[in-house]
């Protein structure tokens, strides 16, 4: 009778074991490398540990950016007066829009109004020769760091739907914000601060907290709004009469009670979020106040951001906070600039945009300068733009209406092809015509730069694999280095 040999021969020595196991160890490392390069398939739905939902997760491929700072100019800045000059408007000033450009359905019914040129002076800047108006002289000094996308377009006509789409991909509320998708896909890069932080220079943006909501994703992935003054989060600091030991014991008791209650309710994401928020809040009691403590910054740095001037103090403070949060591993930071619908220049665009450009120009330039000097711009993606642009025809004689059909955003930093202009609008700046980039394309590009494939980043909701870009989206390759 022939004796059957075992399927796997036992090792005869330690050296024999290491020799046989070496290929397996190498395969593990090789598999990880392939995954980072996007050459291995990744399960569409992530396996999220409800007890540690923010644990770091591998990207689809090697990311260019570690952090994102999104400078959101709420209200709709005018591309025609900032980054997209249209000399023909001088020739056609005061005339009706030629029929060849079509008659868009406008927010305020202004499509039949006459064309209005800009009063600004445009110049080319840097070696790249990018056109920037005299409203943004400090940002213009960074022309060679920018990739200007002149062919953005969106679907919304009014602010609430348009701000919602720029954040979530849809004009209707209920979907997760891009920051929530990034947090869901990658987890946290720090243990003591939220991974998605929102800063505003006034009240909440239109639509309020739904603009940083997690939508149908687990609640843990929503954004956290920080205050610039005082304690960054309300009720973060316990009363002085409660010591650290007592605070720790209280949280441990709450956690135990919540875990018992959650044991047979695994689908209750709100409860899991609460458990984790208690622990994060405990850790933040030391980390968050330190992160927003600007007394650690030099006066020279504060002046760079314009914090010594009343007009630029709020935006400068938030931009400096954004840099400090990037240094501490916060992944997604969104700054709302201009207050509620601040750039919404339906009348007197000169006064409106002069004010908001003054408030944002020096702080944004200071942020770019500071990130670059500290070696952080190579790993940080900076995004600038609003929910839409403004029309080439006038409203109320000296203002401009909403324009979602063609507008400008710019990008700087990690993975961006600096000193370039991508796309164009038509001759009067009404519609995007070349290399058109929808909001979904913009979101796909941002996710690509942090190592995520927007089509593979999905979440099963109501029987459908939902993704950040709904049913569309292509990476804008011409923006990438």
C-alpha positions as CSV (number, residue, x, y, z in Angstrom):
1,X,0.0,0.0,0.0
2,X,1.4,3.3,-1.1
3,X,1.8,5.8,1.7
4,X,0.2,9.2,0.9
5,X,2.5,12.2,1.6
6,X,0.9,15.2,3.4
7,X,-0.3,18.0,1.2
8,X,2.2,20.4,2.9
9,X,5.5,19.0,4.1
10,X,6.4,20.2,7.6
11,X,9.5,22.4,7.8
12,X,12.6,20.5,9.0
13,X,14.3,23.6,10.5
14,X,13.8,27.3,11.2
15,X,15.8,28.2,8.1
16,X,13.6,25.8,6.0
17,X,10.5,27.5,7.4
18,X,11.8,31.0,6.6
19,X,12.7,29.9,3.1
20,X,9.3,28.5,2.4
21,X,7.4,31.4,4.1
22,X,9.5,34.1,2.3
23,X,7.4,34.0,-0.9
24,X,4.2,34.4,1.2
25,X,5.6,37.4,3.0
26,X,6.7,38.9,-0.3
27,X,3.3,38.3,-1.8
28,X,1.6,40.2,1.0
29,X,3.8,43.2,0.5
30,X,3.4,42.9,-3.3
31,X,-0.4,42.8,-2.9
32,X,-0.4,45.9,-0.8
33,X,1.7,47.7,-3.4
34,X,-0.7,46.6,-6.2
35,X,-3.7,47.8,-4.2
36,X,-2.1,51.3,-3.6
37,X,-1.5,51.6,-7.4
38,X,-5.1,50.6,-8.1
39,X,-4.2,47.4,-9.8
40,X,-6.2,45.1,-7.5
41,X,-9.9,45.2,-7.3
42,X,-11.4,46.5,-4.1
43,X,-14.7,45.5,-2.6
44,X,-17.3,48.1,-3.5
45,X,-18.7,48.3,0.0
46,X,-16.1,48.9,2.7
47,X,-16.1,46.7,5.8
48,X,-16.5,49.3,8.5
49,X,-15.9,48.2,12.1
50,X,-18.8,49.9,14.0
51,X,-16.7,50.1,17.1
52,X,-13.9,51.9,15.2
53,X,-15.5,53.3,12.0
54,X,-12.7,55.9,11.5
55,X,-9.8,53.5,11.4
56,X,-7.5,54.3,8.6
57,X,-8.2,52.5,5.3
58,X,-6.1,51.9,2.2
59,X,-6.9,54.1,-0.8
60,X,-7.6,52.6,-4.2
61,X,-4.2,53.8,-5.4
62,X,-1.3,56.0,-4.3
63,X,-2.7,59.4,-3.4
64,X,-1.2,62.7,-4.4
65,X,-2.9,64.7,-1.6
66,X,-3.1,63.9,2.1
67,X,-5.4,66.8,2.9
68,X,-7.9,69.1,1.1
69,X,-8.7,72.7,1.9
70,X,-11.8,73.8,0.0
71,X,-12.2,77.6,-0.1
72,X,-16.0,78.0,-0.8
73,X,-16.9,81.4,-2.1
74,X,-20.6,81.2,-1.2
75,X,-23.0,83.2,-3.3
76,X,-21.3,82.8,-6.7
77,X,-18.3,84.9,-7.5
78,X,-18.2,86.4,-11.0
79,X,-15.7,84.6,-13.3
80,X,-16.1,87.4,-15.8
81,X,-14.6,89.9,-13.3
82,X,-11.9,87.7,-11.8
83,X,-10.4,84.9,-14.0
84,X,-12.2,84.8,-17.3
85,X,-11.9,88.1,-19.3
86,X,-14.2,88.6,-22.2
87,X,-13.1,91.7,-24.3
88,X,-16.1,91.4,-26.6
89,X,-18.4,92.5,-23.8
90,X,-16.8,96.0,-24.2
91,X,-17.9,96.0,-27.8
92,X,-21.4,94.7,-27.1
93,X,-22.0,96.7,-24.0
94,X,-25.6,97.9,-23.6
95,X,-26.8,95.6,-26.4
96,X,-29.2,92.6,-26.1
97,X,-27.5,89.3,-26.1
98,X,-27.2,87.9,-29.6
99,X,-29.8,85.2,-30.4
100,X,-27.0,82.8,-31.4
101,X,-26.1,82.4,-27.7
102,X,-29.6,81.2,-26.8
103,X,-31.9,82.3,-24.0
104,X,-31.2,80.6,-20.7
105,X,-33.8,80.2,-18.0
106,X,-32.4,82.5,-15.4
107,X,-33.0,82.7,-11.7
108,X,-34.3,86.2,-11.8
109,X,-35.6,86.4,-15.3
110,X,-32.8,88.6,-16.6
111,X,-32.0,86.7,-19.9
112,X,-33.3,89.6,-22.0
113,X,-31.3,92.2,-20.2
114,X,-28.4,93.9,-22.0
115,X,-24.8,92.8,-21.9
116,X,-22.5,94.3,-19.3
117,X,-18.7,94.5,-19.5
118,X,-16.4,94.4,-16.5
119,X,-15.0,97.5,-14.9
120,X,-11.9,95.6,-13.8
121,X,-8.4,95.6,-15.3
122,X,-7.0,92.2,-16.3
123,X,-3.3,91.4,-16.6
124,X,-1.3,88.3,-17.3
125,X,0.8,87.1,-14.3
126,X,3.7,84.8,-13.8
127,X,5.6,82.8,-16.4
128,X,2.3,81.0,-17.1
129,X,0.6,84.2,-18.2
130,X,-2.7,83.4,-16.4
131,X,-5.2,86.3,-16.5
132,X,-6.3,87.6,-13.1
133,X,-8.1,90.9,-12.5
134,X,-7.0,93.7,-10.2
135,X,-9.6,92.5,-7.6
136,X,-7.2,89.7,-6.7
137,X,-3.6,91.2,-6.7
138,X,-2.2,88.9,-4.0
139,X,-3.6,85.7,-5.5
140,X,-2.3,86.8,-8.9
141,X,1.2,86.5,-7.4
142,X,0.6,82.8,-7.2
143,X,-0.5,82.4,-10.8
144,X,2.2,79.8,-11.5
145,X,0.8,77.7,-8.7
146,X,-2.8,77.6,-10.0
147,X,-4.6,75.4,-12.4
148,X,-7.6,77.5,-13.5
149,X,-10.7,75.5,-14.7
150,X,-12.8,77.9,-16.8
151,X,-15.4,75.4,-18.0
152,X,-17.3,74.4,-14.9
153,X,-21.1,73.9,-15.1
154,X,-23.8,72.8,-12.7
155,X,-27.6,72.2,-12.6
156,X,-29.0,74.5,-10.0
157,X,-30.3,78.0,-10.5
158,X,-30.7,79.1,-6.9
159,X,-28.4,79.0,-3.9
160,X,-29.7,76.3,-1.7
161,X,-29.8,73.7,-4.5
162,X,-26.6,74.8,-6.0
163,X,-24.5,74.9,-2.8
164,X,-26.0,71.5,-2.0
165,X,-25.0,70.1,-5.4
166,X,-21.4,71.5,-5.1
167,X,-21.2,69.7,-1.8
168,X,-23.1,66.5,-2.4
169,X,-23.5,66.1,-6.2
170,X,-27.2,66.7,-6.2
171,X,-29.4,69.8,-6.0
172,X,-31.8,67.9,-3.6
173,X,-30.8,67.4,0.0
174,X,-30.1,64.0,1.5
175,X,-26.9,62.8,-0.1
176,X,-23.5,62.7,1.7
177,X,-21.2,65.6,1.3
178,X,-17.8,65.1,-0.5
179,X,-16.0,65.4,2.9
180,X,-18.2,62.6,4.3
181,X,-17.4,60.4,1.3
182,X,-13.7,61.0,1.8
183,X,-13.9,60.2,5.5
184,X,-15.9,57.0,4.7
185,X,-13.4,55.9,2.1
186,X,-10.2,56.6,3.9
187,X,-11.0,56.9,7.6
188,X,-9.0,59.3,9.8
189,X,-5.4,60.3,9.6
190,X,-5.4,61.5,13.2
191,X,-6.9,60.2,16.4
192,X,-7.5,63.4,18.4
193,X,-9.4,65.6,16.0
194,X,-12.3,65.2,13.5
195,X,-11.2,64.2,10.0
196,X,-13.7,66.6,8.3
197,X,-13.8,70.1,9.7
198,X,-16.0,73.1,8.5
199,X,-15.1,76.7,9.2
200,X,-17.2,79.8,8.3
201,X,-16.6,83.5,8.5
202,X,-20.3,84.2,9.4
203,X,-23.3,82.1,10.1
204,X,-24.1,78.7,8.5
205,X,-24.1,78.6,4.7
206,X,-27.5,78.3,3.0
207,X,-28.9,74.9,3.8
208,X,-27.0,74.7,7.1
209,X,-25.5,71.5,8.4
210,X,-26.8,69.4,5.5
211,X,-23.9,70.9,3.5
212,X,-21.5,68.8,5.6
213,X,-24.0,65.9,6.3
214,X,-23.2,62.2,6.0
215,X,-26.5,61.7,4.3
216,X,-27.3,58.0,4.0
217,X,-23.7,57.1,5.2
218,X,-23.2,56.3,8.9
219,X,-23.5,59.4,10.9
220,X,-19.9,59.1,12.1
221,X,-18.7,60.5,8.7
222,X,-20.4,63.9,8.9
223,X,-18.4,67.1,9.2
224,X,-17.7,69.0,12.4
225,X,-18.1,72.7,12.5
226,X,-15.4,74.6,14.3
227,X,-15.6,78.1,15.8
228,X,-12.6,80.4,15.3
229,X,-13.0,82.1,18.7
230,X,-13.1,80.4,22.1
231,X,-13.7,76.7,22.4
232,X,-13.8,75.3,18.8
233,X,-16.8,73.1,19.6
234,X,-19.7,74.0,21.9
235,X,-19.7,72.1,25.3
236,X,-16.4,70.5,24.5
237,X,-14.8,71.5,27.8
238,X,-16.3,70.0,31.0
239,X,-17.0,72.2,34.0
240,X,-13.9,73.0,36.1
241,X,-15.4,71.0,39.0
242,X,-15.1,67.8,37.1
243,X,-11.6,66.3,37.0
244,X,-10.1,64.1,34.4
245,X,-10.7,60.9,36.4
246,X,-14.3,61.6,36.9
247,X,-14.8,62.6,33.3
248,X,-13.1,59.3,32.2
249,X,-15.3,57.2,34.5
250,X,-18.5,58.9,33.2
251,X,-17.5,58.2,29.6
252,X,-16.7,54.6,30.4
253,X,-20.1,54.1,32.1
254,X,-21.9,55.7,29.1
255,X,-20.0,53.6,26.7
256,X,-20.8,50.4,28.5
257,X,-24.5,51.2,28.7
258,X,-24.6,52.1,25.0
259,X,-22.7,49.0,24.0
260,X,-25.2,46.8,25.8
261,X,-28.1,48.6,24.2
262,X,-26.4,48.4,20.7
263,X,-25.6,44.7,21.0
264,X,-28.8,43.6,19.2
265,X,-29.1,46.8,17.1
266,X,-26.1,46.7,14.7
267,X,-28.0,48.7,12.1
268,X,-28.3,51.7,14.4
269,X,-25.5,54.0,13.1
270,X,-26.6,56.9,15.2
271,X,-25.8,55.0,18.3
272,X,-22.4,53.9,17.0
273,X,-21.7,57.5,16.0
274,X,-22.6,58.6,19.5
275,X,-20.2,56.1,21.1
276,X,-17.4,57.2,19.0
277,X,-18.2,60.9,19.4
278,X,-17.9,60.6,23.1
279,X,-14.4,59.1,22.8
280,X,-13.4,61.6,20.2
281,X,-14.7,64.5,22.3
282,X,-12.7,63.2,25.3
283,X,-9.5,63.2,23.2
284,X,-10.4,66.6,21.6
285,X,-10.6,68.3,25.0
286,X,-6.8,68.7,24.8
287,X,-6.2,68.5,21.1
288,X,-8.8,70.9,19.7
289,X,-8.0,73.9,21.9
290,X,-4.4,73.5,21.1
291,X,-5.1,73.3,17.4
292,X,-7.0,76.6,17.3
293,X,-4.6,78.4,19.7
294,X,-3.1,81.0,17.4
295,X,-1.0,82.5,20.2
296,X,1.6,80.0,19.1
297,X,1.9,81.7,15.8
298,X,4.3,84.6,15.2
299,X,3.1,88.1,14.4
300,X,4.8,87.8,11.0
301,X,2.7,84.8,10.2
302,X,-0.5,86.5,11.4
303,X,0.3,89.5,9.2
304,X,0.9,87.2,6.2
305,X,-2.7,86.1,6.5
306,X,-4.0,89.6,7.1
307,X,-5.1,89.1,10.7
308,X,-3.8,92.5,11.6
309,X,-6.4,94.2,9.3
310,X,-10.1,94.3,10.2
311,X,-11.3,93.5,6.6
312,X,-9.2,90.3,6.4
313,X,-9.1,89.2,10.0
314,X,-12.0,86.6,9.8
315,X,-10.9,84.9,6.6
316,X,-7.2,85.2,7.6
317,X,-8.0,83.5,10.9
318,X,-9.8,80.6,9.2
319,X,-7.1,80.1,6.6
320,X,-4.4,80.0,9.3
321,X,-6.6,77.5,11.2
322,X,-6.8,75.4,8.1
323,X,-3.1,75.2,7.8
324,X,-2.8,74.2,11.5
325,X,-5.4,71.5,11.0
326,X,-3.5,70.2,8.0
327,X,-0.4,69.9,10.1
328,X,-2.4,67.9,12.6
329,X,-3.7,65.3,10.1
330,X,-7.2,66.7,9.4
331,X,-8.1,65.3,6.0
332,X,-10.8,67.6,4.7
333,X,-11.3,71.2,5.7
334,X,-13.9,73.4,4.2
335,X,-13.9,77.2,4.6
336,X,-17.0,79.2,3.7
337,X,-16.1,82.8,2.7
338,X,-18.4,85.7,2.4
339,X,-21.2,84.9,4.9
340,X,-24.6,83.6,3.8
341,X,-24.9,84.3,0.0
342,X,-22.1,86.9,0.4
343,X,-21.0,87.0,-3.3
344,X,-24.5,87.1,-4.6
345,X,-24.2,90.4,-6.5
346,X,-27.6,91.0,-8.0
347,X,-27.0,94.7,-7.8
348,X,-23.8,96.8,-7.5
349,X,-21.3,94.1,-8.2
350,X,-18.5,96.6,-7.8
351,X,-19.3,97.2,-4.1
352,X,-20.2,93.6,-3.4
353,X,-17.1,92.0,-5.0
354,X,-14.8,94.7,-3.9
355,X,-15.7,93.9,-0.3
356,X,-15.4,90.1,-0.6
357,X,-12.3,90.2,-2.7
358,X,-10.7,92.4,-0.1
359,X,-11.7,90.0,2.6
360,X,-10.3,86.9,0.8
361,X,-7.4,87.9,-1.5
362,X,-4.6,88.4,1.1
363,X,-5.6,85.5,3.4
364,X,-5.8,83.0,0.5
365,X,-2.5,84.2,-0.9
366,X,-1.0,84.0,2.6
367,X,-2.3,80.4,2.9
368,X,-0.7,79.4,-0.4
369,X,2.6,81.1,0.6
370,X,2.6,79.5,4.1
371,X,1.8,76.0,2.8
372,X,4.5,76.3,0.2
373,X,7.1,77.5,2.7
374,X,6.4,74.7,5.0
375,X,6.5,72.0,2.3
376,X,2.8,71.3,2.8
377,X,1.5,72.4,-0.6
378,X,2.9,69.3,-2.2
379,X,0.6,67.2,-0.1
380,X,-2.4,69.5,0.2
381,X,-5.0,70.2,-2.5
382,X,-6.4,73.7,-2.3
383,X,-9.7,74.3,-4.2
384,X,-11.3,77.7,-4.8
385,X,-14.8,78.4,-6.2
386,X,-18.5,79.0,-5.5
387,X,-21.7,77.2,-6.3
388,X,-21.9,79.0,-9.7
389,X,-20.7,82.1,-11.5
390,X,-22.4,85.3,-12.8
391,X,-24.1,86.2,-16.1
392,X,-22.7,88.5,-18.8
393,X,-26.0,90.4,-18.9
394,X,-26.9,92.9,-16.2
395,X,-29.4,92.7,-13.4
396,X,-30.7,96.0,-12.0
397,X,-28.3,97.8,-14.2
398,X,-25.1,97.2,-12.3
399,X,-25.3,93.6,-11.0
400,X,-25.2,90.1,-12.5
401,X,-27.5,87.1,-12.2
402,X,-26.7,83.5,-11.3
403,X,-24.8,81.5,-13.9
404,X,-24.6,77.7,-13.5
405,X,-23.9,77.1,-17.3
406,X,-20.3,78.3,-17.2
407,X,-18.0,79.5,-14.4
408,X,-14.5,79.2,-13.0
409,X,-12.8,77.3,-10.2
410,X,-9.1,76.9,-9.5
411,X,-6.9,74.3,-7.9
412,X,-3.4,74.4,-6.4
413,X,-1.1,72.0,-4.7
414,X,-0.8,68.2,-4.6
415,X,-1.0,66.6,-8.0
416,X,-2.1,69.7,-9.8
417,X,-0.6,70.8,-13.1
418,X,0.4,74.3,-11.9
419,X,0.4,77.4,-14.2
420,X,-2.3,76.1,-16.6
421,X,-5.7,77.0,-17.8
422,X,-8.2,74.3,-18.7
423,X,-11.4,74.7,-20.7
424,X,-13.2,77.8,-21.8
425,X,-16.6,79.5,-21.9
426,X,-18.1,81.0,-25.0
427,X,-17.2,84.5,-26.2
428,X,-19.4,86.3,-23.7
429,X,-18.8,83.9,-20.8
430,X,-22.3,82.5,-20.6
431,X,-21.7,78.7,-21.2
432,X,-18.9,76.3,-20.9
433,X,-17.9,75.1,-24.4
434,X,-14.5,73.5,-24.3
435,X,-13.5,70.7,-21.9
436,X,-16.7,71.1,-20.0
437,X,-16.5,70.0,-16.3
438,X,-19.6,69.2,-14.4
439,X,-19.7,69.2,-10.6
440,X,-19.5,65.4,-10.8
441,X,-16.2,65.7,-12.8
442,X,-14.9,68.1,-10.2
443,X,-15.7,65.7,-7.4
444,X,-14.2,62.7,-9.3
445,X,-11.0,64.7,-9.7
446,X,-10.8,65.7,-6.1
447,X,-11.3,62.1,-5.0
448,X,-8.8,60.9,-7.5
449,X,-6.1,63.2,-6.0
450,X,-6.7,61.6,-2.5
451,X,-6.4,58.1,-4.0
452,X,-10.1,57.2,-4.4
453,X,-11.8,56.0,-7.6
454,X,-15.2,57.7,-7.5
455,X,-16.8,54.8,-9.4
456,X,-15.5,52.2,-6.9
457,X,-16.3,54.2,-3.8
458,X,-19.8,52.9,-3.1
459,X,-22.3,52.4,-0.3
460,X,-25.3,50.0,-0.5
461,X,-28.4,52.1,0.2
462,X,-31.9,51.0,-0.5
463,X,-30.7,48.2,-2.7
464,X,-28.5,50.4,-4.9
465,X,-24.7,50.9,-4.8
466,X,-24.6,54.6,-4.4
467,X,-21.4,56.6,-5.2
468,X,-20.3,60.2,-4.8
469,X,-20.8,61.1,-8.4
470,X,-24.3,59.6,-8.7
471,X,-24.3,58.2,-12.3
472,X,-21.6,60.4,-13.9
473,X,-18.3,62.0,-13.4
474,X,-14.9,61.8,-15.2
475,X,-11.6,62.9,-13.8
476,X,-10.4,66.1,-15.4
477,X,-7.1,64.8,-16.6
478,X,-5.8,68.1,-17.9
479,X,-5.7,69.5,-14.4
480,X,-3.3,66.8,-13.2
481,X,0.4,66.9,-13.2
